[in-house]
């Protein structure tokens, strides 16, 4: 090369042989400089990935003379870039965790500006539980051990606290199960079982999956009732009498409260404790009478067991949480945790005909039918997103080809095109120009006539960047920045709309960006079976992967079209492309886009997804504060921090960013990530580790039409009573202890 040649001023023409133009446009300028340097015989600046030697006063790669090695040199350089990005993600976690331990340990969340802890979730140590598996995957074992010890010794769910069933299941229950599966610490599993038993009462009794022959009969052993008697200080003889009375009473269909009251009076239990237990049971009966529920209640009190639908409706996404509950059933062998999840699908099929329609409204009545409201709609955003995600992930968890959830997932895929919107900015501009020509007034024949001043110059044609605010927006790709600009993207832009009973809503929540990752996950597990060769995919799976890429492109551009490189909560669209939703320009560090980048990278191995992830990682790095990472009030004002760092930032966003750049940390085929990104084993992975799935459907189970049999009704009544007693046991025992001390 000439002496005056400057590689940083050139384009890496050699790289175009194995990278398409879209991928080349996604590289940063420093990466393009490095590839150009390698092509010209130079070593990349500050890189240690390439072995170099001095020759004629220049540092050259040792094997650059072999042209066939150029691609391997570039690959080595990009692996080094990925390792640096991985270290940056680990550094983010260390920064958050060190401040959390020092300033808010045990609190639900840490405020990144003030450095104060807050119990925004009722004091359940939300950040600790959410962060456990992230710490483990990043090999931060000392930090993990301290957090796990706190969970085992200090975390208590015996709180008079109303919690949301969905949020507590995906965050707390999922976090505890993931931590146990990775570490095998029995104390963590015990906490998960305790929480599961407290939440289980939110599911209708008739939906519990119980085998009357598998030990649910209290006559076969003390079980939960025996533990309850022990906690209450009741003698063994009295306990046996109570167990017999429970069995006989429930067999005869007697009221559980009546049976319990008789038992308490016979053993002389204090009136105070009797009232506590009676109120718990009475509240349960009242709920069952007032709400003919078939879907689970949305809210439950962890101590009293009182359940309710505080919003008067059930959200579609909150009704179905299969993976966390089935993982608990897998690890404990207790199928009672698994049954209600499949029954949710059967209930919705009965009311909404999901097999034919594939889509469901986001607001539901307790019986599973559509809730009458002008705000009800079909949406893949808030209140609807995780339902469709879990249809696929439940099938991945079980590995069953004929899983009912997989059948409904296929119905969803068949209906998905009805929600897809394509935007062609060039065609929109051409249409506007044509309309302008059709409506132009004829020129006057009068000499010296001039058009009015207001029509002297036509308005410039709108583009996808015309909504930009500030000089830095929309400057990418060919225009001189990092990533492609709108003109680099081949039409069309792809969006997902919302539909009500009377209108279409042209908006796309950031939450909806889970979809491309879920589509890619379907291809990974059901298209690339025992292979990584994309050319073997069927035409349907190729189309699914192409749709996933285009949707990811839209989600990524929601980030890169803003000043901060971070996406707003909601983006609207029209035929021109993206439009700002002025009321939803905040960013709360959501993870859905980086989740999709992770799954697409693991599925395809295409470098473009790592490149996009690297820029998003850099964008999150710019909201770093002294104590953590802050949300933004407006993504076009990068300095407008909010004193808020949700716990899902460490559970999901940081974890996904880490896994994008660490290929070996988590085998995607052996695990399933819950909607809170907690690492849960599949049935096949658990079997390989010696844990057998015991909850396969069989004629002996109390499900479907068999649930009306006398044996199943008896077992369900006993299970219901057991769940209620567990809620009240600790409270009543505490009361007895207090009365004894007072006496």
Secondary structure in CASP SS format (residue, H / E / C, confidence):
PFRMAT SS
TARGET T0000
AUTHOR 0000-0000-0000
METHOD secondary structure of the structure
MODEL  1
X C 1.00
X C 1.00
X C 1.00
X C 1.00
X C 1.00
X C 1.00
X H 1.00
X H 1.00
X H 1.00
X C 1.00
X C 1.00
X C 1.00
X H 1.00
X H 1.00
X H 1.00
X H 1.00
X H 1.00
X C 1.00
X C 1.00
X C 1.00
X H 1.00
X H 1.00
X H 1.00
X H 1.00
X H 1.00
X H 1.00
X C 1.00
X C 1.00
X H 1.00
X H 1.00
X H 1.00
X H 1.00
X H 1.00
X H 1.00
X H 1.00
X H 1.00
X H 1.00
X H 1.00
X H 1.00
X H 1.00
X C 1.00
X C 1.00
X C 1.00
X C 1.00
X C 1.00
X C 1.00
X C 1.00
X C 1.00
X C 1.00
X C 1.00
X C 1.00
X E 1.00
X E 1.00
X E 1.00
X E 1.00
X C 1.00
X C 1.00
X E 1.00
X E 1.00
X E 1.00
X E 1.00
X C 1.00
X C 1.00
X C 1.00
X C 1.00
X C 1.00
X H 1.00
X H 1.00
X H 1.00
X H 1.00
X H 1.00
X H 1.00
X H 1.00
X H 1.00
X H 1.00
X H 1.00
X H 1.00
X H 1.00
X H 1.00
X H 1.00
X H 1.00
X H 1.00
X H 1.00
X H 1.00
X H 1.00
X H 1.00
X H 1.00
X H 1.00
X H 1.00
X H 1.00
X H 1.00
X H 1.00
X H 1.00
X H 1.00
X H 1.00
X H 1.00
X H 1.00
X H 1.00
X H 1.00
X H 1.00
X H 1.00
X H 1.00
X H 1.00
X C 1.00
X C 1.00
X C 1.00
X C 1.00
X C 1.00
X E 1.00
X E 1.00
X C 1.00
X C 1.00
X C 1.00
X C 1.00
X C 1.00
X C 1.00
X E 1.00
X E 1.00
X C 1.00
X C 1.00
X C 1.00
X C 1.00
X C 1.00
X C 1.00
X C 1.00
X H 1.00
X H 1.00
X H 1.00
X H 1.00
X H 1.00
X H 1.00
X H 1.00
X H 1.00
X H 1.00
X H 1.00
X H 1.00
X H 1.00
X C 1.00
X C 1.00
X C 1.00
X H 1.00
X H 1.00
X H 1.00
X H 1.00
X H 1.00
X H 1.00
X H 1.00
X H 1.00
X H 1.00
X H 1.00
X H 1.00
X H 1.00
X H 1.00
X H 1.00
X C 1.00
X C 1.00
X C 1.00
X C 1.00
X C 1.00
X C 1.00
X C 1.00
X E 1.00
X E 1.00
X E 1.00
X H 1.00
X H 1.00
X H 1.00
X H 1.00
X H 1.00
X H 1.00
X H 1.00
X H 1.00
X H 1.00
X H 1.00
X H 1.00
X H 1.00
X H 1.00
X H 1.00
X H 1.00
X H 1.00
X H 1.00
X H 1.00
X H 1.00
X C 1.00
X C 1.00
X H 1.00
X H 1.00
X H 1.00
X H 1.00
X H 1.00
X H 1.00
X H 1.00
X H 1.00
X H 1.00
X H 1.00
X H 1.00
X H 1.00
X H 1.00
X H 1.00
X H 1.00
X H 1.00
X H 1.00
X C 1.00
X C 1.00
X H 1.00
X H 1.00
X H 1.00
X C 1.00
X C 1.00
X C 1.00
X C 1.00
X C 1.00
X C 1.00
X C 1.00
X C 1.00
X C 1.00
X C 1.00
X H 1.00
X H 1.00
X H 1.00
X C 1.00
X C 1.00
X H 1.00
X H 1.00
X H 1.00
X H 1.00
X H 1.00
X H 1.00
X H 1.00
X H 1.00
X H 1.00
X H 1.00
X C 1.00
X C 1.00
X C 1.00
X H 1.00
X H 1.00
X H 1.00
X H 1.00
X H 1.00
X H 1.00
X H 1.00
X H 1.00
X H 1.00
X H 1.00
X H 1.00
X H 1.00
X H 1.00
X H 1.00
X H 1.00
X H 1.00
X C 1.00
X C 1.00
X C 1.00
X C 1.00
X H 1.00
X H 1.00
X H 1.00
X H 1.00
X H 1.00
X H 1.00
X H 1.00
X H 1.00
X H 1.00
X H 1.00
X H 1.00
X C 1.00
X C 1.00
X C 1.00
X C 1.00
X H 1.00
X H 1.00
X H 1.00
X H 1.00
X H 1.00
X H 1.00
X H 1.00
X H 1.00
X H 1.00
X H 1.00
X H 1.00
X H 1.00
X H 1.00
X H 1.00
X H 1.00
X H 1.00
X H 1.00
X H 1.00
X H 1.00
X H 1.00
X C 1.00
X C 1.00
X C 1.00
X C 1.00
X C 1.00
X C 1.00
X C 1.00
X C 1.00
X E 1.00
X E 1.00
X E 1.00
X C 1.00
X C 1.00
X C 1.00
X C 1.00
X C 1.00
X E 1.00
X E 1.00
X C 1.00
X C 1.00
X C 1.00
X C 1.00
X C 1.00
X E 1.00
X E 1.00
X C 1.00
X H 1.00
X H 1.00
X H 1.00
X C 1.00
X C 1.00
X H 1.00
X H 1.00
X H 1.00
X H 1.00
X H 1.00
X H 1.00
X H 1.00
X H 1.00
X H 1.00
X H 1.00
X H 1.00
X C 1.00
X C 1.00
X C 1.00
X H 1.00
X H 1.00
X H 1.00
X H 1.00
X H 1.00
X H 1.00
X H 1.00
X H 1.00
X H 1.00
X H 1.00
X H 1.00
X H 1.00
X H 1.00
X H 1.00
X H 1.00
X H 1.00
X H 1.00
X C 1.00
X H 1.00
X H 1.00
X H 1.00
X H 1.00
X C 1.00
X C 1.00
X C 1.00
X C 1.00
X C 1.00
X E 1.00
X E 1.00
X C 1.00
X C 1.00
X C 1.00
X C 1.00
X C 1.00
X E 1.00
X C 1.00
X C 1.00
X C 1.00
X C 1.00
X C 1.00
X C 1.00
X C 1.00
X E 1.00
X C 1.00
X C 1.00
X C 1.00
X C 1.00
X C 1.00
X C 1.00
X H 1.00
X H 1.00
X H 1.00
X H 1.00
X H 1.00
X H 1.00
X H 1.00
X H 1.00
X H 1.00
X H 1.00
X H 1.00
X H 1.00
X H 1.00
X H 1.00
X C 1.00
X C 1.00
X C 1.00
X C 1.00
X C 1.00
X H 1.00
X H 1.00
X H 1.00
X H 1.00
X H 1.00
X H 1.00
X H 1.00
X H 1.00
X H 1.00
X H 1.00
X H 1.00
X H 1.00
X H 1.00
X H 1.00
X H 1.00
X H 1.00
X E 1.00
X E 1.00
X E 1.00
X E 1.00
X C 1.00
X H 1.00
X H 1.00
X H 1.00
X H 1.00
X H 1.00
X H 1.00
X H 1.00
X H 1.00
X H 1.00
X H 1.00
X H 1.00
X H 1.00
X H 1.00
X H 1.00
X C 1.00
X C 1.00
X C 1.00
X C 1.00
X C 1.00
X C 1.00
X C 1.00
X C 1.00
X C 1.00
X C 1.00
X C 1.00
X C 1.00
X C 1.00
X C 1.00
X H 1.00
X H 1.00
X H 1.00
X C 1.00
X C 1.00
X C 1.00
X C 1.00
X C 1.00
X C 1.00
X C 1.00
X C 1.00
X C 1.00
X C 1.00
X C 1.00
X C 1.00
X C 1.00
X C 1.00
X C 1.00
X C 1.00
X C 1.00
X C 1.00
X C 1.00
X C 1.00
X C 1.00
X H 1.00
X H 1.00
X H 1.00
X C 1.00
X C 1.00
X C 1.00
X C 1.00
X C 1.00
X C 1.00
X H 1.00
X H 1.00
X H 1.00
X C 1.00
X C 1.00
X C 1.00
X C 1.00
X E 1.00
X E 1.00
X E 1.00
X E 1.00
X C 1.00
X E 1.00
X E 1.00
X C 1.00
X C 1.00
X C 1.00
X C 1.00
X E 1.00
X E 1.00
X C 1.00
X E 1.00
X E 1.00
X E 1.00
X H 1.00
X H 1.00
X H 1.00
X H 1.00
X H 1.00
X H 1.00
X H 1.00
X H 1.00
X H 1.00
X H 1.00
X H 1.00
X H 1.00
X H 1.00
X H 1.00
X H 1.00
X H 1.00
X H 1.00
X C 1.00
X C 1.00
X C 1.00
X C 1.00
X C 1.00
X C 1.00
X C 1.00
X H 1.00
X H 1.00
X H 1.00
X C 1.00
X C 1.00
X H 1.00
X H 1.00
X H 1.00
X H 1.00
X H 1.00
X H 1.00
X H 1.00
X H 1.00
X H 1.00
X H 1.00
X H 1.00
X H 1.00
X H 1.00
X H 1.00
X H 1.00
X H 1.00
X H 1.00
X H 1.00
X H 1.00
X H 1.00
X H 1.00
X H 1.00
X C 1.00
X C 1.00
X C 1.00
X C 1.00
X C 1.00
X C 1.00
X C 1.00
X C 1.00
X C 1.00
X E 1.00
X E 1.00
X E 1.00
X E 1.00
X E 1.00
X C 1.00
X C 1.00
X E 1.00
X E 1.00
X E 1.00
X E 1.00
X C 1.00
X C 1.00
X C 1.00
X C 1.00
X C 1.00
X C 1.00
X E 1.00
X C 1.00
X C 1.00
X C 1.00
X C 1.00
X H 1.00
X H 1.00
X H 1.00
X H 1.00
X H 1.00
X H 1.00
X H 1.00
X H 1.00
X H 1.00
X H 1.00
X H 1.00
X H 1.00
X H 1.00
X C 1.00
X C 1.00
X H 1.00
X H 1.00
X H 1.00
X H 1.00
X H 1.00
X H 1.00
X H 1.00
X H 1.00
X H 1.00
X H 1.00
X H 1.00
X H 1.00
X H 1.00
X H 1.00
X H 1.00
X C 1.00
X C 1.00
X E 1.00
X C 1.00
X C 1.00
X C 1.00
X C 1.00
X E 1.00
X C 1.00
X E 1.00
X E 1.00
X C 1.00
X C 1.00
X C 1.00
X C 1.00
X C 1.00
X C 1.00
X C 1.00
X C 1.00
X E 1.00
X E 1.00
X C 1.00
X C 1.00
X C 1.00
X C 1.00
X C 1.00
X H 1.00
X H 1.00
X H 1.00
X H 1.00
X H 1.00
X H 1.00
X H 1.00
X H 1.00
X H 1.00
X H 1.00
X H 1.00
X H 1.00
X H 1.00
X C 1.00
X C 1.00
X C 1.00
X C 1.00
X C 1.00
X C 1.00
X C 1.00
X C 1.00
X C 1.00
X C 1.00
X E 1.00
X E 1.00
X E 1.00
X C 1.00
X C 1.00
X C 1.00
X C 1.00
X C 1.00
X E 1.00
X E 1.00
X E 1.00
X C 1.00
X H 1.00
X H 1.00
X H 1.00
X H 1.00
X H 1.00
X H 1.00
X C 1.00
X C 1.00
X C 1.00
X C 1.00
X C 1.00
X C 1.00
X C 1.00
X C 1.00
X C 1.00
X C 1.00
X C 1.00
X C 1.00
X C 1.00
X C 1.00
X C 1.00
X H 1.00
X H 1.00
X H 1.00
X H 1.00
X H 1.00
X C 1.00
X H 1.00
X H 1.00
X H 1.00
X H 1.00
X H 1.00
X H 1.00
X H 1.00
X H 1.00
X H 1.00
X H 1.00
X H 1.00
X H 1.00
X H 1.00
X H 1.00
X H 1.00
X H 1.00
X H 1.00
X H 1.00
X H 1.00
X H 1.00
X H 1.00
X H 1.00
X H 1.00
X H 1.00
X H 1.00
X H 1.00
X H 1.00
X H 1.00
X H 1.00
X H 1.00
X H 1.00
X H 1.00
X H 1.00
X C 1.00
END
